[in-house]
Amino acid sequence: MKHILCYGDSNTWGYDADTDARFPFEQRWTGRLSALLPADYRIIEEGLCGRTTSYELPLEPDRNGYAAYPAALSSADPIDLVVLMLGTNDRRAQLIVSPEESALALERYILFTRTPQHWLGHQTPQILLVSPPEIAPGVVHTNAGFYYNQTSVEHSKRLKSVYVKLANQYQCAFLDAAAYCAPGEDQIHFSADGHTRLADAMARKIREILI
């Protein structure tokens, strides 16, 4: 049995901007990924709306991703692969976090993951670092414009380059989500088609890593 921990934010949780609810499991990229991989591969969903890499949101408690990460690892152990897709919520205007700071935060995830004695893990998982979809310029004209501005858009476009550099530095696998799917109507979250496209790309990448 192969265990894959998918750790992310609302796009991993499966937020549907059209309904303000959650896509069904079989429509979420994690659910579709489970169907695409061999039967002995177990997908462990660990998504949370509003989750940041390592920052606190003033009006949304418990969104610091790094604070919750050790418990998520320990709960899922043993793990063969960790998929990390974070950084969108770091772009919120009230945080004023640069792409480079998001990468520094993810560096801590990598180092911690590769030291399983710190989280009582039984093995050292491989890591797939995913740069999230770019925030579209139209976000400033949506309800989400309360959280995101033009700087958020510009910074989201730089995430790929800093994440690639980080992945290369630590020899992690890398996937650019924006290469396969754009955000939906709210300019941030995947549409149903986006979930399908990402799952297909993830399945191909994971097969390269684990098979």
C-alpha positions in Angstrom: 0.0 0.0 0.0 1.3 3.5 -1.0 0.1 6.4 1.2 0.0 9.9 -0.3 -0.7 12.9 1.9 -2.2 15.9 0.0 -1.7 19.0 2.1 -3.1 22.2 0.9 -5.8 24.9 1.1 -9.3 25.4 -0.3 -8.3 24.0 -3.7 -7.3 20.8 -2.0 -10.4 20.9 0.2 -12.5 21.2 -2.9 -14.2 24.6 -2.5 -16.8 25.3 -5.3 -17.1 29.0 -5.8 -20.4 28.6 -7.7 -22.2 27.0 -4.7 -20.0 28.1 -1.7 -19.9 24.4 -0.9 -17.6 21.5 -1.5 -17.3 19.5 -4.7 -18.2 15.8 -4.2 -15.3 13.5 -3.5 -15.4 12.0 -7.0 -15.1 15.5 -8.6 -12.4 16.9 -6.4 -8.9 16.5 -7.8 -7.9 14.3 -4.8 -10.9 12.0 -5.4 -10.3 11.7 -9.1 -6.6 11.1 -8.4 -7.6 8.2 -6.2 -9.6 6.7 -9.1 -6.7 7.2 -11.6 -4.0 5.6 -9.5 -3.7 1.8 -8.7 -6.0 0.4 -6.1 -3.2 0.0 -3.6 -2.6 3.8 -3.5 -4.3 5.6 -0.7 -5.0 9.4 -1.0 -5.2 11.2 2.3 -6.9 14.6 1.9 -5.7 17.4 4.2 -7.1 20.6 2.7 -8.4 23.6 4.7 -9.9 26.8 3.3 -7.8 29.8 4.1 -4.7 27.8 5.0 -1.4 29.7 4.6 2.1 28.4 4.5 2.9 29.6 8.0 1.0 32.8 8.7 -1.9 33.7 11.0 -5.0 35.4 9.5 -6.5 38.0 11.8 -10.1 36.9 11.5 -9.7 33.2 10.7 -8.1 31.1 13.4 -6.0 28.0 12.9 -5.0 28.7 9.3 -1.3 28.5 9.9 -0.4 25.5 7.8 3.0 24.9 9.4 1.5 24.8 12.9 -0.9 21.9 11.9 1.6 20.1 9.7 3.3 17.9 12.3 0.0 16.5 13.4 -1.1 15.8 9.8 2.1 13.9 9.2 1.9 11.9 12.3 -1.8 11.1 11.7 -1.1 9.9 8.1 2.1 7.9 8.9 3.5 5.9 7.2 3.7 8.1 4.2 5.3 7.5 0.8 4.7 10.9 -0.7 3.7 14.3 0.5 2.0 16.7 -2.0 2.4 20.3 -0.9 0.2 22.9 -2.6 0.2 26.1 -0.6 0.8 29.8 -1.2 -2.5 31.3 -2.5 -3.6 32.6 0.9 -0.2 34.0 1.5 -1.1 36.5 -1.2 -3.9 38.1 0.9 -3.5 41.8 1.0 -3.4 42.0 4.8 -0.4 39.7 5.0 1.9 41.5 2.6 4.0 38.3 2.1 6.4 38.0 -0.8 6.7 34.9 -3.0 10.2 34.4 -1.6 8.9 34.4 2.0 6.4 31.7 1.0 9.3 29.7 -0.4 11.2 30.1 2.9 8.2 28.8 4.7 7.9 25.8 2.5 11.6 25.1 3.0 10.8 24.5 6.6 8.2 21.9 5.5 10.8 20.1 3.4 13.4 20.0 6.2 10.8 18.9 8.8 9.4 16.2 6.5 12.9 14.8 5.9 13.5 14.5 9.6 10.8 11.9 10.6 12.2 11.4 14.1 10.8 14.9 14.8 7.3 13.8 14.0 7.7 10.1 15.0 7.5 8.9 11.4 8.4 5.4 10.4 9.9 6.5 7.1 11.0 9.6 5.1 8.4 10.5 2.4 9.2 11.9 -1.0 7.9 15.4 -1.6 6.0 16.8 -4.6 6.0 20.6 -4.5 3.1 22.2 -6.4 2.9 25.8 -7.3 -0.8 26.8 -7.1 -2.8 28.3 -9.9 -2.2 32.0 -10.6 -4.7 34.4 -9.3 -6.4 36.0 -12.3 -6.5 39.8 -12.6 -10.3 39.8 -12.5 -10.3 38.9 -8.8 -10.4 42.6 -7.9 -13.9 42.7 -9.4 -15.2 39.8 -7.4 -16.2 39.3 -3.8 -12.7 37.9 -3.2 -11.4 41.4 -4.1 -11.9 42.1 -0.4 -8.8 39.9 0.3 -6.8 40.1 -2.9 -5.5 43.1 -4.9 -3.3 43.7 -7.9 -0.1 43.0 -5.9 -1.6 39.6 -5.0 -2.1 38.9 -8.7 1.5 39.9 -9.6 3.0 37.9 -6.7 1.0 34.8 -7.6 2.6 34.8 -11.1 6.1 34.7 -9.5 5.4 31.7 -7.3 6.3 29.2 -10.0 9.9 30.5 -10.4 10.7 30.6 -6.7 9.1 27.2 -6.1 11.0 25.6 -9.0 14.2 27.0 -7.4 13.3 25.5 -4.1 12.4 22.1 -5.6 15.7 22.0 -7.4 17.7 23.0 -4.3 16.2 20.1 -2.3 15.7 17.7 -5.2 11.9 17.6 -4.7 9.6 16.7 -7.5 7.7 19.7 -8.9 4.4 20.4 -10.7 3.1 23.7 -11.9 -0.7 23.6 -11.5 -1.2 26.7 -13.6 0.2 24.8 -16.6 -2.9 22.5 -16.5 -5.8 24.5 -15.1 -6.8 28.1 -14.6 -9.0 29.4 -11.8 -12.8 29.4 -12.2 -15.3 32.3 -12.1 -14.1 33.7 -8.8 -10.5 33.9 -10.3 -9.0 31.8 -7.5 -10.6 28.4 -7.1 -10.6 25.5 -9.6 -13.7 24.8 -11.6 -14.9 21.2 -11.9 -12.9 21.0 -15.1 -9.8 22.4 -13.4 -10.0 19.6 -10.8 -10.2 17.0 -13.6 -7.2 18.5 -15.4 -5.1 18.8 -12.3 -5.9 15.2 -11.2 -4.8 13.9 -14.6 -1.5 15.8 -14.4 -0.9 14.7 -10.8 -1.5 11.1 -11.6 1.1 11.2 -14.4 3.6 12.9 -12.0 3.0 10.5 -9.1 3.4 7.5 -11.3 6.8 8.9 -12.3 7.8 9.4 -8.6 6.5 6.2 -7.1 6.3 3.6 -9.8 
